[in-house]
Amino acid sequence: MRNAPTVCNEPGCPAIVRTTNRCAAHQAAGHDRHGSTRQWRKLRAQVLERDRWTCVYCGADAAHVDHVTPRAAAGPDSAANCVASCEDCNLR
């Protein structure tokens, strides 16, 4: 049985894939989850510091980072697209 088609997991990539999570171009480019995880942790820390660990939606203490334009809608992992949020606002 073949897997259902889905979009490549790399942010902003519109390629359709069937057997893996990433398109051939991103697999060949050597993108790895560990590098992405390190970059995300650094970005997350920068966003939380920038927003002073305060939820931009309700003003509560923030421990999460929310993508303003979701990654599923091709939103980038960038400081301009991320804001600090509390757990309740982030899960909404």
N, C-alpha and C positions, 0 to 999 in steps of 0.2 A: 504494500500500500504506500502511495506517495504522500508526503507531507503537504499540507495546505500551503499555498503561497502566502508569504508575508513580506514585510518591508525589512530591509537591512537594519540591524541594530545600531549602526553608527549614526549619530545625530545628523540630520539633514540629508542623508543619503536616500534617494527615492528608489533604489534598485530592489527588484522583487527577487526573493530567494525561496528555495523549496527544501533544501536539505541541511542548511546550516543557518546560523543566526546572522552571519555577515556575508556580504557579497564577495565575489572572487577578488575584486580590486582591493577591498579592505583586508582580506585574508592575506593577500600577496604583499601588502604594504607592511605587514608585521605588527599591526595594531594588536595589543594584548590587554587583557583585563587588568593586569597588575599596574601597568602604566596609567590606565584610565582611572583606576581606584586611587592611586597616589595623586593624580591631578585633581580628582574630585574632592579629596580630603583637604587639599590646599585651598581650592576655590571655596569650599564650604567654610573653612576657618576665616577666610578673607571676608566673605559675605556676613557671617555672624558678627565679626569685629566691626565691619562698616556700619551695620545696623544696630550696634551696641547691644546685641543679644536680646533685642526687643522685637516682638511680633509687629510687623508693619500693618497688619490687618486689625488687630484688637488691642495692642499695647502690652500684652502679657509677656512673661519671660519666654524667650525663643530658644529652642534647641534643635530646630529643623530648618532646612532650606527648601523653599518652594520655587519651582520654575514658573515664571509668570506665563510664558507660552510653553505648554508642556512638551516634553521631549517627543511624545507620541505625535505631536503636531509639528514636528521638525524644529522645536525650540532648542536653541544652542545651550551648551553648558558654558555660560559666560556670566560674569558678575553683573552685566547689564540686564540679564534675563532672570536673575535669581534674587530672592529676598528672604530675609529671616522670618520664620513663622513659628507659632506655638504648635503643639501636636494637633489640637482640635482644628485650627484653621488649615493646617497642612493636609489633613485627611478629608476636608470638605471638598 
